[in-house]
Amino acid sequence: MRKILAFTLAEVLLTMTIVGVVAAMTIPTLHYSRVKKEYTAKLKNFYSRMENSILDMEMDKGSFRDMKLPPSGEGFNWYMENIDPYMGHQYVDTTKKIVYYKDGSRLLTFYTGGCLDVNYDVNGDKSPNRQGYDWHRFLYCFTDGNREAWFGNKDIFFGTYGSGIKDAGITRAQMINQCKTTSTSYCTRLLQNDQWEFKGDYPLKF
């Protein structure tokens, strides 16, 4: 008689268990890596497009140095009048004052303080909607003093939420510490320093 070789039910179940454990360990890592790459690509694209839009705006309207900080509550209108014609959008929610882009990201907040603060949300309306995770803080600064303070350079009009006068000279380790302990709004400055990449020591995990 010929002997038939086959797996027992116990062996099949054990194999499936091992495969399940390996998948549970690797799939979250692969997903996190994919999300980080997606966020990096969107941040790079947003920042590059914004810089080009400001240059185009200056060609038509003159230097940003001649512009005035919009009054409180008017930041959204200032953006729509001066930047959006060059930046473009897919959809604008005028009630909530949110600008949606074609890649699924959005721009919101438009808070007038010393500068005009905006939040760039890389994944649109999806959660967690938290600073340093999917929200990243940027500023339009209208005076030499504020540009020097936030960006370390009075010739920069749009940039990341920096760290005051010392911003131009702080180390990467200090940027990490600020992102981790001072305010997650500072995390955008760290990402800019790292060419918008979420490196292994990025303090926030999402």
N, C-alpha and C positions, 0 to 999 in steps of 0.2 A: 504494500500500500504506500502511496505517496503522501508525505507529510506536508500539510498546508501551513504556511507561515502567515501570521497575522498579528496585529497589535491587540492587546487586551484593552478592555474598556478603561481600566485603571491607568494604563500607559497613555492612552489618548487624552484622558482628563488631565493627567500630569503635564503633558506637552502643551495643552491649551492653557493651563494655568501659568506655565512659564512664559508662553507667548504674551499672555495678558499682562503679566508683571512687567515684562520688557517694554511693551507698548505704553503702559501707564507711566513708565519712567522716561521714555524718550519723546512721546508725543507732546507733552507740555513744553519740553525744552525746544523742540522744533517749532512749535507754535510761537513761543516767546521770541525766538530768533527771527521768525518771519515778520512778526509785528514790529520788532525793532527796526528791521530793514525798511518796512513800509513807512514807519514814522520818520525815519531818517530821510528817505526820498522826498516825502512831502515837505519837511522842514527846509531842505535844501532848495526845493523848487519854489516854495513860498518866499524865502528870503531873497533869492535871486530875482524873482519876478517883481518883488517889492522895490528892490534897488533900481531895476530898470524902469519901473513905473515912475519913480521919483525923478529920474533923469529925464524921462519924456515929459513929465509935468513941468519941469523947469524950462524945457525948451519952449513950452507954450505960455507959461505963466510967470516966468522969472524965478530967481533964486528962492529957495526955501527960507533963506535968512530974512526975507521981506515978509514972511507970513507971520501971523499972530496966533497965539494959543487960543483955540476956540473956547467960548464961555462954557461953564458947567452945563451939561445936558445937550451941548451942540456938537460934540465930538463925532457922532455918527453922521450928521449932516455935512460936517467938514470933510470927512472921509469920502462920502458919496460924491461931493462936488469936485474934490481935488485929486483923489487917488483912484477911485473906482473907474473913471473913464479910461484909465490906462491899465489898471489891474484886471478889470473885468469880473464877471460873476456868472453863476448859473441861476441863482435865485436870491432875492432879497426879501427878508421879512421886516417890513418897515415898522410893524407894530412892536416887535421885540428888539428891533435894531440889530439884526444879525445878517451877515453877508455869507452866503454859501457859494463855494467854488465847485468847479466841475469834477475835481478829484474826491469829493465827499467831505472835504474839510470846511471850516467856517471861521469867520472873524467876528468877535463880539466884545462887549464891555464898553469901550469908548469912554473911559473915565478921565475927566479932566482934573489933574492935580498940578504938580509942577510941570509935567509934560502931559501928553495925551497917551494914556495907557490903553492897550488893546490885548486881548487874549486870542491867540491862534489855536484853534481846536483841531487837532489832526484827524480825528475820527468823527467829526460832525456831532450829531445829537446823541451818539452812543455814550454810555458811561465809561469811566467813572466821573468825567468832568471835574478833574482835580489838577491843580497846579503841579507842574513837574511830571505828570503822568501823561495825560493827553492834552492838557492846556499848557500853553507856553506864552510867557509875558513879553511883550515888546512895547517900545515907546517911540513916539514922535516928539522930539524936543525942539522948542522954538527959540531958545536963547543960547548964546555962547556958553553962559555959565552952566546951564542945565546939560548941554551937550558935553561939556568938559567933565561935568560931575558924573554923569551916567555912562558915557561912552569912552571917556578919557581922550576925546578928540572933538574939538569944536566944529570940525568940518563934516561930521556925521550927523545926519538928520534923523535917521531911523536906525534903531538898534535894539539890543537885548536889555532886559532889566539888569543893570550892572550893579556895582557895589560902591557907588560914591566916588569921590575924588581919587581914591587909591586904586580904582578899577584897572587902570592901564598897567599897573605894576604888580598886581597880586599873582601868586603862583597857582598852578592847577590844584595843588593840595588845598589851598585856601578856598578855591572855588568849590571844591567838593565839600568842604566843611560848611561853607555858607549854605549850599543846597540842602545839606543834611540837618543843620542845626539852627540857622538863622531864619530863612524863609524859602519855601520851595519855589517862589518866584525867581530866585537867583539861579535856579537850575538851568534856565535857558542860556545864561551866560556860559555855564560849563559846557553845554552842548555846542554852542557856537565855537568855543575854544577847541572842541574835539571834532570840528568839521561836521557837526550835527549828528555824530554817531553816538549811540548809547553803548559806551564801552563797559567792560566787565565790572568796573568799580563804580559805575553810575549808582548813586545812593538809593534811588527809588526803584522798586520792582513792581511791574504791572502785568 
